[in-house]
Amino acid sequence: MTIIGLGEDGLSGLSNASQEALAAATIVTGAARHLDLLPDLAAEIRVWPVPFADGIQPLLALRGCNVVVLASGDPFWFGAGSVLVRHLERTEWRALPAPSVASRAAAHLGWPLEKTPVFGLHAAPLQRLRPALHADARLLILLRDGAAVAKLATYITDAGFGASQLWVMEAMGGPRERVRCTTADGLDFADIQHPVCAALIVNGSGSPLPVSSGLSDDVFDHDGQITKRPIRAITLSTLAPRPGEHLWDIGAGSGAIGIEWMLGHPANRTTAIEHNSERAARIRYNANTLGADRLQLFEGTALEFLRCRPAKEPPDAVFIGGGLSEALLQSLWQHLPAGTRVVANSVTLETDTLLSKWHAKTGGSLIRIEVSNATPLGTKHSWKASYPVSQWSAVKCR
């Protein structure tokens, strides 16, 4: 099986190897718009169905045949290649890429592609852009259609970055190629055609998200059940997220810990556990708003979660912000794999006693965090202490 990246210029932009593979194929399959770019071929032509997943099993049934699958540009750059090869042995396929839309867009604009984040938002929410929105950021964004470009402009404007330069780039590399430039708040193109890529230089008065741990509490929608910013920064430092790791955020409240865990690296994952339905809804809202929509949410108690937890996705770290109990710690310690980092915060005497017991039993670190804020006292100011927080952290040993 050969996976060929096809640009909007059809055969004229293909390598000799790609043209030879097409000429020798017995079956050629791909999206209708890709097939329309080809001349008459001796091969049988099959239009790939929508949704994309519906075409995988029929393709696998053609094992042993000389099949060519057409994809966009580089099949492994937000393309079909990475999906298809998960179902194939390495000896069953080869890929012949062409320049990707991102490459063509960067070449047109003169942007260094290695320094330009590229977002594939055909089916993903625009909010994934939120962590990348800061002054002078250059972004390439692959979108589904013209309506999606309009939604992008609205989203960027509502975020306070309406002055951003926006290039609308259609059918890059083909005879229909068209590039137009405007601003996000000035977009008025009513005839944007698929396939489309948007390029953005961010500008405006919007507030970028800090890259340090401990975002302002105001960034999150919450009902007061939130690990406050100074404590959250210390807690995240103790959790010590590493790229690609998975966190269980137990008693997640607003989801702030788990969301910041994900914002620390794009490969990081969080499963938030929250039994209160209103708070669960807030977690989902906060995650979607801040570009962490991949967050997994379990609505129920931690003990319920542990009874039906996904065995294939154990955590690298666990944070217990609510629902702390002897039963929970016993169950966690029984089920967690060796090497899992556990951090628990407490604000009551009863849970302080529990953490002291587990510190004596399993070791680790037990610290007390006290924060005071300057508040008015008559015509002057005085210190007002917040509830002190006890924090136990340990690593599950073998």
Sequence and secondary structure as in RCSB ss.txt:
>XXXX:A:sequence
MTIIGLGEDGLSGLSNASQEALAAATIVTGAARHLDLLPDLAAEIRVWPVPFADGIQPLLALRGCNVVVLASGDP
FWFGAGSVLVRHLERTEWRALPAPSVASRAAAHLGWPLEKTPVFGLHAAPLQRLRPALHADARLLILLRDGAAVA
KLATYITDAGFGASQLWVMEAMGGPRERVRCTTADGLDFADIQHPVCAALIVNGSGSPLPVSSGLSDDVFDHDGQ
ITKRPIRAITLSTLAPRPGEHLWDIGAGSGAIGIEWMLGHPANRTTAIEHNSERAARIRYNANTLGADRLQLFEG
TALEFLRCRPAKEPPDAVFIGGGLSEALLQSLWQHLPAGTRVVANSVTLETDTLLSKWHAKTGGSLIRIEVSNAT
PLGTKHSWKASYPVSQWSAVKCR
>XXXX:A:secstr
 EEEEE TTGGGGS HHHHHHHHH SEEEE HHHHTTS   SSEEEE  SSGGGGHHHHHTTTTS EEEEEESST
TSSSSHHHHGGGS GGG EEE    HHHHHHHHHT  GGGS EEE SSS GGGGGGG  TT EEEEEESSHHHHH
HHHHHHIIIIITT EEEEEESTTSTT EEEEEEGGG       SSEEEEEE  SS     SSS   GGGS  SS 
S  HHHHHHHHHHH   TT EEEEET TT HHHHHHHHT TT EEEEEE  HHHHHHHHHHHHHTT TT EEEES
 HHHHHHS  TT   SEEEE S   HHHHHHHHHHS TT EEEEEE SHHHHHHHHHHHHHH  EEEEE  EEEE
EETTEEEEEE   EEEEEEE   
